[in-house]
């Protein structure tokens, strides 16, 4: 049976040391590339509009991830509130861009550890940290606390890709599975659509760090992945995701063996109606072009969604916090 890397790290005392180093980062916060430098340990809000305590908007056994992560029992996903991006098309905007309401869902580090153990007791295959970046320091403490009480599931770091390399280094041998989005191959679109600077440059650095930690092979236990890197890429209308530049980077600077998850599920949500170029679903021809690019760049490993997927991946956090996704 595969043993998550953080078990050994915990036994050596280094997991606690990592958590303590992460706490220091919060005193002049550089948890993400925005580098706010606010002291979140005294509850000052960063640009992510988050203070010290992590926000858990929902947690559940989730069956909508890649098959090798969801399996038969589901991924034990923890959805964190707020975000360090401001994507105007965000499908999770009910929890990512609603900070005053989500503040009511703050939890202690101890409670977050209990949630991880609860998901383990529900026989989930893993612990999926969904949008963890702005709480990455606090989460490390909770992983340490949960490990002390018997947590033994692999950790999935499921991120938007706009991550601090400094923080990712603290997650080495803590997160066994990295599941980053690679949203844009053009930082101008990142600025326009997600309100952040240098997305492409920062995402390249972050994904390269993830690759250096876990490599390009997926490690399985039965049918479930327990270690590795899967890069997600959401196809946007009018090639606003600049897919070719993303794929070229992966092949030329990382490895063509990396598993890519290409998603067709885009639908206009949140404030997408304010931007005419993304105020529609993608066309079949746009999706086919991206699939052709996979062949052009020799990216043979991974998954592609059915073209009609935009109808099926629409969370409803306000209606159902316990299970926001239709089963």
C-alpha positions in Angstrom: 0.0 0.0 0.0 1.3 3.4 -1.0 2.2 5.7 2.0 1.8 9.5 1.4 5.0 11.4 1.6 4.0 13.6 4.4 3.8 10.6 6.8 7.6 10.2 6.6 8.0 14.0 6.7 5.9 14.1 9.9 7.9 11.3 11.6 11.1 13.2 11.0 9.7 16.4 12.5 10.1 18.3 9.2 6.3 18.6 8.6 6.0 20.7 11.8 9.0 22.7 10.7 7.4 23.4 7.3 4.1 24.5 9.0 6.1 26.9 11.2 8.0 28.4 8.2 4.7 28.9 6.4 3.3 30.7 9.4 6.2 33.2 9.2 5.4 33.9 5.6 1.9 35.1 6.7 3.4 37.9 8.8 4.2 39.7 5.6 2.1 37.6 3.3 3.7 36.3 0.1 1.5 33.2 -0.1 0.9 34.0 -3.8 2.6 36.2 -6.4 0.5 39.2 -5.4 2.9 39.6 -2.5 0.6 41.8 -0.4 3.0 41.9 2.6 0.0 42.2 5.0 0.3 40.7 8.4 -2.4 38.0 8.2 -1.5 36.6 11.5 -3.3 39.6 13.1 -6.1 39.2 10.6 -5.2 41.9 8.2 -6.8 41.2 4.9 -4.7 40.5 1.8 -5.7 41.3 -1.7 -7.5 37.9 -1.6 -9.7 39.5 1.0 -8.7 36.8 3.5 -7.4 37.1 7.0 -5.8 34.5 9.2 -8.4 31.7 9.5 -9.0 29.5 6.5 -12.5 29.5 5.0 -14.1 26.2 4.2 -17.1 26.8 2.0 -17.9 23.2 1.4 -16.4 19.7 1.7 -17.7 16.5 0.2 -16.9 13.3 -1.6 -16.6 14.6 -5.2 -17.1 12.4 -8.3 -16.5 15.0 -11.0 -12.7 15.0 -11.0 -10.6 13.0 -13.4 -11.6 9.3 -13.1 -8.2 8.4 -11.6 -8.8 10.8 -8.8 -12.5 10.4 -8.1 -12.6 6.6 -8.4 -15.5 4.8 -6.9 -15.6 6.5 -3.5 -14.9 10.1 -4.6 -12.2 12.6 -4.1 -12.4 14.2 -0.6 -12.6 17.7 -1.8 -12.4 20.7 0.5 -13.5 23.9 -1.3 -11.9 27.0 0.2 -13.6 30.3 0.0 -12.2 33.5 -1.6 -9.4 33.4 -4.2 -6.3 35.2 -5.3 -7.7 35.6 -8.8 -10.8 37.6 -9.8 -11.9 35.6 -12.9 -14.9 37.4 -14.4 -16.1 34.0 -15.7 -15.5 32.0 -12.5 -18.0 29.1 -12.1 -17.3 29.0 -8.4 -17.9 32.7 -7.9 -20.6 32.1 -5.3 -17.7 31.2 -2.9 -14.6 32.7 -4.6 -15.9 36.3 -4.9 -18.3 36.7 -2.1 -15.9 37.4 0.8 -18.3 39.0 3.3 -20.6 36.1 3.3 -17.8 33.5 3.1 -16.2 35.0 6.2 -18.9 33.3 8.1 -17.3 30.0 7.1 -14.0 30.6 8.8 -12.7 27.5 10.7 -9.8 26.9 13.0 -6.8 24.9 11.9 -8.0 22.1 14.3 -11.4 22.0 12.6 -9.9 21.9 9.2 -7.8 18.9 10.4 -11.0 17.2 11.6 -12.6 17.7 8.2 -9.7 15.9 6.5 -10.1 13.0 8.9 -13.9 13.0 8.4 -13.4 12.7 4.6 -10.9 9.8 5.3 -13.5 8.1 7.4 -16.0 8.4 4.5 -13.5 6.3 2.5 -12.6 9.1 0.1 -9.5 8.2 -2.0 -7.6 11.4 -1.3 -7.9 14.9 0.2 -8.4 17.5 -2.5 -7.5 21.0 -1.6 -9.5 23.1 -4.0 -8.3 26.7 -4.4 -5.8 26.4 -1.6 -3.3 29.1 -2.7 -4.3 31.9 -0.4 -4.6 29.6 2.6 -1.6 27.4 1.7 0.2 28.4 4.9 -2.7 27.7 7.2 -3.4 24.4 5.5 0.0 23.1 6.2 -0.6 23.4 9.9 -3.9 21.5 9.5 -2.2 18.7 7.6 0.3 18.4 10.4 -2.4 18.2 13.0 -4.4 15.7 11.0 -1.3 13.6 10.4 -0.8 13.5 14.2 -4.3 11.9 14.4 -3.9 9.3 11.7 -4.5 11.0 8.3 -3.0 8.8 5.7 -4.6 9.9 2.4 -2.7 11.5 -0.5 -3.0 15.3 -0.7 -4.1 16.9 -4.0 -3.0 20.5 -4.4 -5.8 21.7 -6.8 -4.9 25.2 -7.8 -5.5 28.0 -10.3 -1.8 28.0 -11.1 -1.0 31.5 -9.7 1.2 30.2 -6.9 4.3 31.2 -5.0 7.3 29.0 -5.7 8.5 29.7 -2.2 5.3 28.2 -0.8 5.3 25.3 -3.2 8.7 24.3 -2.0 7.2 24.0 1.5 4.7 21.5 0.0 7.4 19.2 -1.4 6.7 15.7 -0.1 3.5 17.1 1.5 1.4 17.2 -1.7 1.8 14.0 -3.6 -0.5 15.1 -6.4 -0.5 18.4 -8.1 -3.6 19.4 -10.1 -2.9 23.0 -11.4 -5.0 24.9 -13.9 -3.0 26.5 -16.7 -5.4 29.1 -17.7 -3.7 31.4 -20.2 -0.7 31.4 -22.5 -0.9 35.1 -22.5 -0.6 37.4 -19.5 -2.6 40.1 -21.1 -5.6 37.9 -21.0 -4.8 37.0 -17.4 -4.9 40.7 -16.6 -8.1 41.3 -18.6 -10.0 38.3 -17.4 -8.5 37.3 -14.0 -7.2 40.7 -12.8 -3.7 39.6 -12.1 -0.3 40.5 -13.5 2.1 38.1 -15.2 -0.1 35.1 -15.0 1.7 33.2 -17.8 5.1 33.9 -16.4 4.1 33.0 -12.8 2.2 29.9 -13.8 5.2 28.6 -15.7 7.4 29.0 -12.7 4.8 27.3 -10.4 4.1 24.4 -12.7 7.9 23.9 -13.3 8.3 23.6 -9.5 5.5 21.0 -9.3 7.1 19.0 -12.1 10.5 19.1 -10.4 8.9 17.7 -7.3 6.8 14.8 -8.7 8.0 14.3 -12.3 6.0 13.3 -15.4 4.9 9.8 -14.4 1.6 9.0 -12.6 1.9 6.5 -9.7 -1.1 4.3 -9.2 -2.5 2.2 -6.4 -5.0 0.1 -8.2 -7.0 2.4 -10.5 -6.3 5.5 -8.4 -3.4 7.9 -8.8 -1.5 8.5 -5.6 1.4 10.6 -6.9 2.0 12.8 -9.9 1.2 15.9 -11.9 -2.0 16.5 -14.0 -2.3 19.9 -15.7 -5.8 21.1 -16.5 -6.5 23.5 -19.4 -9.9 25.0 -19.8 -10.7 26.0 -23.4 -12.1 29.5 -23.7 -14.0 31.1 -26.6 -12.0 33.0 -29.2 -8.7 31.3 -28.1 -8.5 33.5 -25.0 -6.7 30.6 -23.3 -3.9 30.8 -25.9 -3.7 27.0 -25.8 -0.8 26.6 -28.2 1.5 28.6 -26.1 0.6 26.5 -23.0 1.1 23.2 -24.8 4.4 24.4 -26.3 5.7 25.3 -22.9 4.7 21.9 -21.5 6.4 20.0 -24.3 9.5 22.1 -24.7 10.3 23.1 -21.1 8.8 20.3 -19.1 7.9 16.9 -20.7 5.5 15.6 -23.4 4.8 12.7 -21.0 2.9 14.9 -18.6 -0.8 14.2 -18.4 -3.1 16.9 -19.6 -6.7 17.3 -18.8 -8.4 19.4 -21.5 -11.8 20.7 -20.5 -14.7 21.9 -22.7 -17.0 22.7 -19.8 -16.7 26.5 -20.1 -20.0 28.4 -19.7 -20.4 32.1 -19.2 -21.0 32.8 -15.5 -20.3 35.4 -12.9 -19.7 38.6 -14.8 -19.0 37.1 -18.2 -21.8 39.1 -19.8 -19.6 42.2 -19.4 -17.0 40.8 -21.8 -18.4 40.0 -25.3 -15.5 37.7 -26.2 -16.3 35.2 -23.5 -20.1 35.7 -23.2 -20.8 32.3 -24.9 -19.9 28.7 -24.7 -17.1 27.4 -27.0 -17.7 26.2 -30.5 -17.0 22.6 -31.7 -14.4 24.0 -34.1 -12.6 25.7 -31.3 -12.5 22.6 -29.2 -11.3 20.5 -32.2 -8.5 22.9 -32.8 -7.2 22.5 -29.3 -7.4 18.7 -29.5 -5.4 18.9 -32.7 -2.8 21.0 -30.9 -2.3 18.1 -28.5 -1.2 16.0 -31.4 1.0 18.7 -32.8 2.9 18.9 -29.5 2.9 15.2 -28.9 0.9 15.4 -25.7 -0.5 11.9 -25.7 -1.3 11.3 -22.0 -4.4 12.5 -20.2 -8.1 13.1 -20.7 -10.4 15.2 -22.8 -14.0 16.1 -21.9 -17.0 15.4 -24.1 -17.8 18.5 -26.0 -21.2 18.8 -24.3 -19.6 18.9 -20.8 -20.6 22.5 -20.2 -24.1 21.3 -19.3 -22.9 19.0 -16.5 -20.3 20.9 -14.3 -22.3 23.7 -12.8 -21.9 23.9 -9.0 -24.7 25.4 -6.8 -23.0 26.3 -3.6 -25.8 28.6 -2.4 -28.4 25.8 -2.8 -26.4 23.0 -1.3 -23.2 23.4 0.6 -23.1 19.7 1.4 -23.1 18.5 -2.2 -23.0 21.5 -4.6 -22.4 19.3 -7.6 -25.2 17.2 -9.2 -24.4 13.5 -8.9 
